Each structure stands twice: as C-alpha cells, then as structure tokens.
Amino acid sequence: MKSFIFFTNEGFTQDPNNKEISNMQILDTGNGNGILEAFKNFKHNQSHLSEFSFTEVIAVEYIGDFIRHLEL
C-alpha cells in the first residue's frame, strides 16, 4: 500500500487571535495501491469534506513516518 497526503490551497485559516492566514489546508491522508485508489479511500473515509466547496485537491505520496500535532 502507498500512502498519500491530500491538501488544497483554497481557503484560509485563522490563528488563535483570529488573524487570517493564507496557507494550504491539509485535508487528511489516504492509502491505496495507487493514487486513484488512495483518493477514492480518502473520499470515502472523509465523506464530510463533500459539504465544503474545495475543487482543487493536491496529493503527494509520502514514505516513512508521518508526524502530526506538532506545536510551534
């Protein structure tokens, strides 16, 4: 199985003080034998994302450990 991270450059986020930040939004990860299978699994597992209007999703394969929830 290959692992992919899915993200978009649409939208924005805010810091804890409500200051707007233009950045890329990490949507989640997905696994599959290839990118299309991983994207299908990602859409199934994250079906709540269909409620949003993202139209440009980017995928990158990653190899090795993936670290989440780091704090600056």
C-alpha positions in Angstrom: 0.0 0.0 0.0 1.1 3.5 -0.8 0.3 6.5 1.5 -0.7 9.9 0.3 -1.4 13.3 1.9 -4.3 15.3 0.4 -4.4 19.1 0.7 -5.6 22.2 -1.0 -4.5 25.8 -1.4 -8.1 27.0 -1.5 -9.4 28.8 1.5 -7.7 30.2 4.6 -7.4 29.7 8.3 -7.0 31.8 11.4 -4.5 31.8 14.2 -5.7 31.7 17.9 -6.1 35.5 17.8 -8.4 35.3 14.7 -5.8 36.7 12.3 -6.4 35.4 8.8 -3.6 33.3 7.3 -3.4 32.3 3.6 -1.9 28.8 3.5 -2.5 25.3 2.4 -5.2 23.2 4.1 -4.2 19.6 4.9 -7.4 17.6 4.4 -6.1 14.2 5.5 -4.3 11.1 4.3 -5.3 8.1 2.2 -3.9 4.7 1.4 -4.1 2.6 -1.8 -2.2 0.6 -4.4 -2.1 3.8 -6.4 -3.1 7.5 -6.2 -6.6 7.0 -7.6 -7.4 4.2 -5.1 -6.0 6.2 -2.3 -8.1 9.2 -3.4 -11.2 7.0 -3.5 -10.5 5.7 0.0 -9.7 9.3 1.2 -13.1 10.5 -0.1 -14.9 7.5 1.5 -13.3 8.0 4.9 -13.6 11.8 4.8 -17.1 12.0 3.3 -17.9 15.0 5.5 -15.5 17.1 3.3 -18.0 16.9 0.4 -20.0 19.5 2.4 -17.2 22.0 1.6 -16.6 23.7 -1.8 -13.0 22.6 -2.3 -12.4 21.9 -6.1 -8.6 21.7 -6.3 -7.2 18.8 -4.2 -3.5 18.1 -4.4 -1.9 14.7 -3.5 1.7 13.8 -2.6 2.9 10.4 -1.8 4.9 10.1 1.4 7.2 7.4 2.6 8.1 6.7 6.2 6.8 8.2 9.3 4.2 11.0 9.3 4.2 13.2 12.3 1.0 15.0 13.3 0.1 17.5 16.1 3.4 19.3 16.4 3.3 22.6 18.1 5.3 25.7 17.1 
